Amino acid sequence: MSLKCFSIVAEDIVAVNYFEQNCKAYHLTSREIDIVKLIGEGHTYKEIGKRLFIAEGTVRKHVEHIFEKTAVSNKIALLRKMDSYS
């Protein structure tokens, strides 16, 4: 394995650790974590609802709660906050 491959893996591990730490720090529920992950993958609220078998309005309500817990006002700020060291 080359050093470059190792550094990519290490960066991914650090990002996952920050994400997991932030989920705990902001007291996100397992459903909220699922939604944040799907937002990070670029899915719309409608697509998230279909994947999780919930209404689009329910997704929106979860996102409102996530925004309140993390003190952000949009998806970009949420994703930046979740992937950074708090």
N, C-alpha and C positions, 0 to 999 in steps of 0.2 A: 504494500500500500504506500502510495506516495504521501509526502508531507502535506501537499495541497489537499488531497482527499481527506486526510485526517482533520485539517483545519475546518473544512466545510462541515464535517460531522460534529466537531466540537462546537462550532457556532450554532448549529441546529439544536444541540443539546442545551446550550446556554439559553437560547430563545425559548425552548420548551420549559426550562426551569423558571425563567422569568414569568412566563404565562401562567404556569401552575401556582407560583408564589402569589402572583397578583390575583388570581381567582380566589385564593384563600384569604388574602388581605382584604379584598372587597366583599367577602362573604357571598360569592355568587353561588346560586343553586346549580345542581347538575343540569337542569334544563337551560338555565341562563348560559352556562358554559357551552353547551351544545350549540346554542344560538350564536354566541360570539365566534365559535369556530367556523360555523357556516357563513357568517358575515365575512370573516377573514378569507374564506374561499371565494367570495364574490357573489354569493347567492342573494337573490331578492327575497323580500319578506314572503312573497307568494310561494317561491320555491322552498324556502325554509319550512313554511307551513305544511306543504305537501310532503316533504321529507320526514317531518316530525309528527305528521298526522294531527295537526292542530290548525285552527283557523288563522288566516292572515292577521286578523284583528288581535288574536291572542299573541301572535309573534310581536306585533307592535307594542302591546302592553308589557311583554317581557323586556323588550328593548327600552321602553321608558324606565322600567325599574333598574335595568343595567346602567343606563345613563345616570340615573339618580345616585346609585351606589358608587359609581366611579367618577362622578362629578365632571362629566363631559356632555357635550351637546350635539355631537355628530359621530358617525361611524368611523371616520378617519381618525379623529381624536381618540376614540375608544381603542382602536387597533394599535395606535402608537403607544397608548398608556399601558395596554395589556402586554406588549412586547418589550417594555422597558423596565429597568430596575426602579422600583418605587422608593 
